[in-house]
Amino acid sequence: WGAKEVKATVGHYSPEAAVTSYSVLQNQVELFKKEAGLTIYHRQLFDELTDLSVLTVTVDEMEQWKSGAGMVFVVWSCASSRVAVATFTYLYDGSGKIFRQYSVLDLH
């Protein structure tokens, strides 16, 4: 993630994946679908994260279900890139690929 490699990051998602992203600053929800949408989402996110020197993860919870699927919930901040607080919730399929992500970003 720190390397900001969009293609490698998108490779962790299933072909039909989607990201729902909410910006507190803009009070706006956006939906990004499939590889093209995920590429746009991650380019925008990585462009926003100009300085990761104080990136802090405060919560990182993982659940794995009997089917092999699971969920990861992350709360993080990065004041050096204007991120007061952010949350990411990842839902994984049985093959370990992300099929759904929900993100909230509070930029200041």
N, C-alpha and C positions, 0 to 999 in steps of 0.2 A: 504494500500500500504506500509506503514511504517513497518508493521509486516512481510512483504515479504512472505506471505502465497500464494504459487503458486496455489494450488488447489482452494482456495477461489477466487483468482483473475480470473482464467480460468473459473470459474462458472458464471462470468458476460458476457461470450461470447456465441453466438449461436453455435449449433453443427457444422455448416458449415463455421464458421468464419475463417478469414485469416488476418495475419499481414504482411505488407510489411515494412521492416526495412532497413534504409540506414545508414551506418557508414561512417562518413566523414573521420575519421582516416584511415580506410582501403579502402575507395572509393569502397564500396561493398554494393550491394543490396541483401537482403535475403528474401525469402517468407516462412512463417510458416503457415501451414494449419491444421485445425481441432484441436481436443483436444491434440493430441500428439505433433503437431508442436507448439501450443500455450504454452504448458508446457515447451518445450525446450526454446522458446523465453523468457518466464518469468524467468526461472532458470538462463539463461545467463544474463539477465538484472539485476536481483536481486543480482547475484554474483558480478556484476560490481559495484553495489551501496553499498559499504562497510561502508560508513559513511554518514548518512542523516542529520547531524547536521546543515548544512547550505542549505538544500533544499529550493529553492525559486521558486514560481510560479509567473511569470510576466504577463502572459495573460491566461485567462480562459474564453472562449466564448462558449455559448451554443445556439443552434437553435433547436426549436421543430417545426415539420411540421404538417400539418393538419391530416396526416395519423397516427400521434402518433410517427412516426420515428423522428430521429433527428441527430444532429452532435454536437460534442464537440471538440474544438481546444484548446490545452494547450501548452504554451511555458514555459519551466522551466530550471533551472540550479542547479548544486550541486557540487561546486568546491571541497568540501571535498571528493568527489568520482570521481574527474577528469572529470566531465561533465561540459564543458564550456557553452553549450546551447543544448537544445533538444526540439523537437516538437512532440506532439502526436495529431493525428486527429482520432477521433472515430466516426464511423457511426453506429447508433442504428436502429434496426428494430422496428416495431410497438409494440412489446412486451417488449421493453426496453433492449433487449440484444444487445451486440456489434456484428455486423456481419462483419465489416471491420475496420482495424486500419492501419494507416500509421505513421511511426515513423522515425525521424532523430535524430541521436546522434552525437555530436561533442565532443569527448573525447580529453583531452590534457595531 
